[in-house]
Structure formats: C-alpha cells, structure tokens
Amino acid sequence: MFGPIIADWRKTGAIAPKYKAMAVSMMAVTFILSAIFGASGLVLIIQAVGMSIGAAYVLTRPNS
C-alpha cells in the first residue's frame, strides 16, 4: 500500500500532490477541532507554529 509512496520519498524526496493536500488538510482539521473543543490560547499558538512549519516542509518537497 505504501510502497510507491516510500519509494518516491527515498528516491527523490518527492511527495505526490494529493498526499500534500491530505497532510495539510488534516493539520487544518486538527487545529480547528482543537479550537472548537476549547484548547487554551497557548496550545493553539504552539499548534499553529508547529503545523505551519510542518506544512511548509511538506509543501516545499518536490511533486512525485
């Protein structure tokens, strides 16, 4: 199931656009749910910074 994805990553460091979209979408959903369920402001700030760094990394990898 994950063979081609892992092979692309090992060969070129590439991530397919649909997986980039999935990763960023899940980060957004997690952040929104944290806000809805009442996470503190500090937690939301930490999440926002961490997820922004993670999203930037994912989005700057080449497409496979």
Backbone as CSV, one residue per row, in Angstrom:
resi,resn,N_x,N_y,N_z,CA_x,CA_y,CA_z,C_x,C_y,C_z
1,MET,0.831,-1.202,0.000,0.000,0.000,0.000,0.875,1.265,0.000
2,PHE,1.881,1.301,0.864,2.717,2.491,0.967,4.005,2.380,0.159
3,GLY,4.221,1.251,-0.502,5.457,1.021,-1.239,5.834,2.124,-2.209
4,PRO,4.933,2.502,-3.137,5.283,3.547,-4.102,5.547,4.908,-3.447
5,ILE,4.819,5.213,-2.403,5.000,6.486,-1.709,6.383,6.524,-1.057
6,ILE,6.734,5.447,-0.390,8.038,5.378,0.271,9.159,5.351,-0.759
7,ALA,8.962,4.634,-1.858,9.982,4.575,-2.916,10.228,5.965,-3.500
8,ASP,9.159,6.731,-3.750,9.312,8.101,-4.264,10.092,8.962,-3.275
9,TRP,9.776,8.818,-1.997,10.448,9.613,-0.969,11.935,9.276,-0.911
10,ARG,12.246,7.987,-0.912,13.652,7.572,-0.816,14.441,7.954,-2.066
11,LYS,13.794,7.892,-3.214,14.486,8.175,-4.475,14.730,9.664,-4.674
12,THR,13.709,10.486,-4.467,13.818,11.906,-4.810,13.354,12.868,-3.717
13,GLY,12.850,12.337,-2.616,12.302,13.211,-1.579,10.975,13.818,-1.996
14,ALA,10.303,13.149,-2.930,9.072,13.699,-3.510,7.829,13.216,-2.764
15,ILE,6.808,14.076,-2.782,5.501,13.748,-2.218,4.467,14.111,-3.276
16,ALA,3.555,13.183,-3.561,2.503,13.425,-4.549,1.585,14.556,-4.064
17,PRO,1.107,15.376,-4.990,0.237,16.497,-4.610,-0.983,16.091,-3.783
18,LYS,-1.576,14.934,-4.087,-2.768,14.545,-3.316,-2.407,14.247,-1.864
19,TYR,-1.202,13.739,-1.616,-0.784,13.470,-0.245,-0.374,14.751,0.474
20,LYS,0.134,15.704,-0.278,0.414,17.015,0.309,-0.888,17.650,0.780
21,ALA,-1.895,17.613,-0.100,-3.197,18.189,0.249,-3.803,17.478,1.449
22,MET,-3.665,16.159,1.494,-4.205,15.386,2.608,-3.509,15.774,3.917
23,ALA,-2.198,15.900,3.884,-1.447,16.241,5.094,-1.831,17.622,5.618
24,VAL,-1.883,18.603,4.727,-2.215,19.969,5.140,-3.668,20.047,5.613
25,SER,-4.554,19.327,4.954,-5.961,19.313,5.367,-6.122,18.726,6.760
26,MET,-5.414,17.650,7.039,-5.516,17.027,8.364,-4.955,17.943,9.447
27,MET,-3.902,18.694,9.116,-3.382,19.665,10.078,-4.434,20.735,10.366
28,ALA,-5.089,21.207,9.326,-6.118,22.239,9.493,-7.290,21.714,10.316
29,VAL,-7.735,20.502,10.021,-8.847,19.900,10.768,-8.476,19.748,12.240
30,THR,-7.269,19.293,12.506,-6.815,19.131,13.884,-6.809,20.466,14.617
31,PHE,-6.308,21.509,13.951,-6.273,22.832,14.572,-7.686,23.340,14.854
32,ILE,-8.570,23.207,13.890,-9.949,23.679,14.051,-10.651,22.924,15.178
33,LEU,-10.478,21.606,15.218,-11.107,20.831,16.292,-10.542,21.209,17.657
34,SER,-9.262,21.493,17.720,-8.666,21.934,18.984,-9.310,23.230,19.450
35,ALA,-9.527,24.150,18.523,-10.162,25.418,18.871,-11.611,25.206,19.299
36,ILE,-12.336,24.351,18.578,-13.735,24.082,18.907,-13.870,23.447,20.279
37,PHE,-12.960,22.526,20.600,-13.041,21.824,21.875,-12.395,22.582,23.025
38,GLY,-11.986,23.813,22.773,-11.576,24.692,23.855,-10.132,24.618,24.300
39,ALA,-9.230,24.278,23.395,-7.811,24.290,23.765,-7.416,25.718,24.144
40,SER,-6.479,25.837,25.054,-6.061,27.166,25.511,-5.347,27.916,24.384
41,GLY,-5.271,29.209,24.564,-4.609,30.052,23.570,-3.162,29.659,23.345
42,LEU,-2.472,29.310,24.416,-1.064,28.903,24.294,-0.935,27.626,23.466
43,VAL,-1.808,26.671,23.717,-1.786,25.422,22.950,-2.059,25.705,21.474
44,LEU,-3.013,26.573,21.196,-3.330,26.902,19.809,-2.161,27.602,19.119
45,ILE,-1.474,28.454,19.839,-0.307,29.127,19.261,0.786,28.115,18.946
46,ILE,1.055,27.216,19.892,2.074,26.191,19.676,1.690,25.304,18.497
47,GLN,0.432,24.917,18.433,-0.039,24.108,17.307,0.120,24.863,15.993
48,ALA,-0.279,26.110,15.973,-0.210,26.897,14.746,1.228,27.008,14.247
49,VAL,2.149,27.268,15.147,3.554,27.390,14.752,4.076,26.041,14.252
50,GLY,3.842,24.988,15.025,4.322,23.661,14.643,3.725,23.171,13.340
51,MET,2.432,23.345,13.192,1.773,22.892,11.970,2.170,23.740,10.768
52,SER,2.417,25.007,10.981,2.870,25.867,9.872,4.240,25.412,9.380
53,ILE,5.113,25.086,10.310,6.435,24.587,9.924,6.300,23.247,9.194
54,GLY,5.463,22.377,9.724,5.235,21.080,9.077,4.630,21.223,7.697
55,ALA,3.643,22.093,7.562,3.002,22.309,6.261,3.981,22.915,5.263
56,ALA,4.790,23.853,5.723,5.782,24.459,4.827,6.756,23.405,4.328
57,TYR,7.183,22.508,5.204,8.102,21.442,4.798,7.455,20.538,3.751
58,VAL,6.242,20.091,4.033,5.547,19.193,3.105,5.332,19.872,1.754
59,LEU,4.893,21.126,1.778,4.564,21.809,0.532,5.793,22.186,-0.304
60,THR,6.957,22.244,0.317,8.153,22.598,-0.438,8.887,21.377,-0.998
61,ARG,8.428,20.164,-0.686,9.037,18.974,-1.278,8.596,18.880,-2.737
62,PRO,9.445,18.303,-3.586,9.066,18.180,-4.999,7.856,17.244,-5.158
63,ASN,7.137,17.435,-6.246,5.990,16.561,-6.560,6.512,15.280,-7.196
64,SER,5.828,14.182,-6.873,6.234,12.914,-7.486,5.409,12.642,-8.723
